[in-house]
């Protein structure tokens, strides 16, 4: 299976490096600046084992020609249009596109551009970032990559993806209910991003300040929206998320908070705004406050240049 990883950032770089190290045919589609940075190799530092790909296979948009079997996409939501333009020439009649963006709206956008049959559902559970040298730094013990057909079928092609991912030193998870999985991750990420950005603090700091009840209320609102859309959170997922939100001493915070602290653009509309737009009359006061807070941050960021 020929795999095209769009970008070599914190997520694509991690899973792409793992696949390349396991001998899979992986090519990274990168911008010229990143290509120059990767001439010395692609490095991953991880509690699950470090990786160095001395000479990763790289391609830039102008030199991308032939179709690939699988496109692994993990861009920011606000870069989706430019990302689609960059890899369009790699999409053939049988190409699968596995997007690891949070939320749901990207699925419709990808299906409209490339056809409904080209798009798989996907989600990952990992905390990673790039350091100043452009190395991928894995920040926790999670490195799960979930994938599946949007209609829940166990197709020949999804089995082929599973076979390609198996044995690459991360946790592949072929799911027959990938949309449910994606919704559960979405409401968790929305809760994490909303509360940690609002409080400018990690979950343990919020707990120490007596704010866990607010975090749990936000999760309840997000869960109610999921239910309105036909994806009631499963009991195990709800219990796991509530435990995560209320763990004393936790240093867990959303990557969106790191973006805010770095004065960077955020995915607030894709994560929180789109969720609120699907509320269907659900009462959502905490979610509305969190979204207004992030919109105000973006307004100030743009005003100040």
C-alpha positions in Angstrom: 0.0 0.0 0.0 1.4 3.4 -1.1 0.7 5.9 1.7 0.9 9.7 1.3 1.1 11.6 4.6 0.0 15.2 4.1 2.5 17.2 6.2 5.1 15.9 8.6 3.8 17.7 11.7 3.1 16.6 15.2 0.5 13.9 14.2 1.3 13.1 10.6 5.0 13.1 11.4 4.5 10.7 14.3 2.3 8.1 12.6 4.1 8.4 9.3 7.5 7.9 11.0 6.1 4.8 12.8 4.9 3.4 9.5 8.1 4.1 7.6 10.2 2.6 10.4 8.0 -0.6 10.1 8.9 -0.8 6.4 5.7 0.6 4.9 5.9 2.6 1.7 5.4 6.1 3.1 5.8 9.5 1.3 5.4 12.8 3.1 3.9 15.7 1.2 5.5 18.8 2.7 6.1 22.5 1.9 9.6 23.5 0.8 10.6 24.9 4.2 9.7 21.6 5.9 11.5 19.6 3.2 14.7 21.6 3.9 14.3 20.9 7.6 13.9 17.2 7.0 17.0 16.8 4.9 18.8 15.8 8.1 16.0 13.2 8.9 12.7 12.9 10.6 13.0 12.4 14.4 10.5 11.2 16.9 11.1 11.3 20.7 8.6 9.1 22.5 8.1 7.2 25.7 7.1 4.3 23.3 10.5 4.4 21.7 12.4 6.9 19.6 12.4 6.8 15.8 14.8 8.3 13.3 14.0 8.1 9.6 17.4 9.2 8.1 16.0 9.9 4.6 12.2 10.1 4.6 10.6 10.0 1.2 9.5 13.6 0.5 7.4 15.3 -2.2 6.2 18.8 -2.7 3.0 19.9 -4.4 4.5 20.7 -7.8 6.2 17.3 -8.1 3.2 15.2 -6.9 1.8 13.2 -9.8 0.7 9.6 -9.4 -2.2 8.4 -7.3 -1.6 6.8 -3.9 -3.6 4.1 -2.2 -4.1 6.0 1.0 -3.9 9.7 2.0 -3.4 10.3 5.7 -4.5 13.8 6.5 -4.0 15.6 9.8 -4.0 19.3 9.0 -5.6 22.1 11.0 -9.3 22.7 10.0 -8.6 26.2 8.7 -5.9 24.7 6.3 -8.3 22.1 4.9 -8.9 23.9 1.6 -5.3 24.4 0.8 -4.4 20.9 1.9 -7.0 19.4 -0.5 -5.5 21.5 -3.3 -2.1 20.2 -2.4 -2.9 16.5 -2.6 -5.6 16.5 -5.2 -3.3 15.1 -7.9 -2.6 12.1 -5.6 -6.3 11.0 -5.5 -7.2 8.4 -8.1 -10.4 6.3 -8.5 -9.4 3.9 -5.7 -7.6 6.3 -3.3 -8.8 6.3 0.3 -8.6 9.5 2.3 -8.2 9.0 6.1 -8.7 12.3 7.8 -7.7 12.7 11.5 -9.2 16.1 12.1 -11.5 16.6 15.1 -15.2 17.3 14.6 -17.4 16.4 11.7 -17.7 19.1 9.1 -14.5 18.1 7.2 -16.1 14.8 6.2 -18.7 16.6 4.1 -16.1 18.9 2.6 -13.9 16.0 1.6 -16.7 14.0 0.2 -17.9 16.9 -1.9 -14.5 17.5 -3.3 -13.3 13.9 -3.9 -16.5 11.8 -3.8 -18.4 10.1 -1.0 -16.6 6.7 -1.6 -13.1 8.1 -1.2 -13.5 9.2 2.4 -12.9 7.1 5.5 -13.7 8.1 9.1 -10.8 8.5 11.5 -9.7 9.8 14.8 -6.5 9.5 16.9 -5.7 9.8 20.6 -2.2 11.2 21.0 -0.6 14.3 22.5 2.4 15.5 20.4 4.1 18.6 19.3 7.1 19.9 17.2 10.1 21.3 19.0 12.3 24.1 17.8 14.3 21.8 15.6 11.2 20.4 14.0 11.4 17.1 15.8 8.2 15.3 16.8 7.8 15.1 20.6 5.3 12.5 21.9 4.0 13.9 25.2 2.0 10.9 26.7 1.5 7.2 26.5 -1.4 7.3 24.0 -0.9 6.7 20.3 -4.1 5.1 19.1 -5.3 5.6 15.5 -8.9 4.7 14.8 -10.3 4.2 11.3 -13.3 2.8 9.6 -15.8 2.9 6.8 -18.4 5.7 7.4 -21.2 3.2 6.8 -19.8 0.8 9.4 -19.0 -2.0 7.0 -16.0 -4.3 7.2 -14.8 -3.8 3.6 -11.9 -5.4 1.9 -10.1 -2.1 1.6 -10.5 -1.2 5.3 -9.1 -4.6 6.1 -6.1 -3.7 3.9 -5.6 -0.5 5.8 -5.7 -2.4 9.1 -3.1 -4.9 7.8 -0.8 -2.1 6.7 -1.1 -0.3 10.1 -0.6 -3.5 12.2 2.9 -4.0 13.6 4.0 -0.3 13.3 4.4 0.4 17.0 1.2 2.3 17.5 -2.3 1.1 18.3 -4.4 0.7 15.2 -8.1 0.3 15.8 -10.4 -0.8 13.0 -13.9 0.5 14.1 -17.3 -0.5 12.8 -18.8 2.5 14.5 -16.3 5.2 13.6 -18.8 8.1 13.5 -19.8 7.3 17.1 -16.1 7.2 18.0 -15.5 10.6 16.3 -18.5 12.2 18.0 -17.2 11.0 21.4 -13.8 12.4 20.8 -15.3 15.6 19.4 -17.3 16.4 22.6 -14.2 15.5 24.7 -12.0 17.8 22.7 -14.6 20.6 22.8 -14.9 20.3 26.6 -11.1 20.2 27.0 -10.5 23.1 24.7 -13.4 25.2 26.0 -12.6 24.8 29.7 -8.8 24.9 29.6 -8.8 28.0 27.3 -11.5 29.7 29.4 -9.5 29.1 32.6 -6.1 29.4 31.0 -5.1 26.3 33.1 -4.6 22.6 33.0 -7.3 20.3 34.3 -5.6 19.7 37.6 -5.3 23.5 38.2 -9.0 23.9 37.4 -9.8 21.1 39.9 -7.6 22.8 42.6 -9.6 26.0 42.0 -12.9 24.3 42.5 -13.9 24.5 38.9 -14.4 20.9 38.0 -18.2 21.2 38.2 -18.1 23.8 35.4 -16.0 21.4 33.3 -18.5 18.6 33.9 -21.4 20.9 33.1 -19.7 21.8 29.8 -19.3 18.1 29.0 -22.9 17.5 29.8 -23.9 20.2 27.3 -21.7 18.8 24.6 -23.0 15.3 25.3 -26.5 16.5 25.0 -25.8 17.9 21.6 -24.2 14.6 20.5 -27.4 12.9 21.6 -29.6 15.3 19.6 -27.6 14.3 16.5 -28.0 10.6 17.1 -24.8 9.8 18.9 -25.5 9.5 22.6 -22.2 9.0 24.4 -21.7 5.4 25.5 -21.5 4.8 29.2 -17.9 3.8 29.2 -16.8 6.9 27.2 -18.8 9.2 29.5 -17.3 7.7 32.6 -13.7 7.9 31.1 -14.1 11.5 30.1 -15.7 12.6 33.4 -12.8 10.9 35.3 -10.2 12.7 33.1 -11.9 16.1 33.7 -11.8 15.7 37.5 -8.4 14.1 38.1 -6.5 16.0 40.8 -3.0 17.2 39.8 -3.6 16.5 36.1 -1.4 18.6 33.8 -3.6 17.8 30.8 -4.6 20.7 28.7 -5.9 21.2 25.1 -3.6 22.0 22.3 -5.9 24.9 21.6 -4.7 26.4 24.9 -1.1 26.1 23.6 -2.2 28.0 20.5 -3.8 30.7 22.6 -0.7 31.1 24.7 1.4 31.2 21.6 -0.9 33.9 20.1 -1.7 31.6 17.2 -4.9 31.0 15.2 -7.2 28.4 16.8 -9.7 25.9 15.5 -12.5 27.2 17.8 -15.1 27.5 15.0 -14.5 23.9 13.8 -14.5 22.4 17.3 -16.8 24.6 19.4 -18.7 26.7 16.8 -19.8 23.8 14.6 -20.9 21.9 17.7 -23.0 24.7 19.0 -24.5 25.1 15.5 -25.9 21.5 15.9 -27.4 22.2 19.3 -31.0 21.9 18.0 -32.5 23.8 21.0 -30.2 22.2 23.7 -29.5 24.6 26.5 -25.7 25.4 26.3 -24.8 28.4 28.5 -21.2 27.2 29.3 -20.4 26.3 25.8 -21.7 29.7 24.6 -19.4 31.4 27.1 -16.4 29.4 26.0 -17.0 30.1 22.3 -17.5 33.8 22.9 -14.3 33.8 24.9 -12.3 32.3 22.0 -14.0 34.5 19.4 -13.0 37.5 21.5 -9.4 36.2 21.6 -9.4 35.8 17.8 -10.8 39.3 17.3 -8.1 40.8 19.5 -5.4 38.8 17.9 -6.4 40.0 14.4 -6.8 43.6 15.6 -3.4 43.6 17.1 -1.8 41.9 14.1 
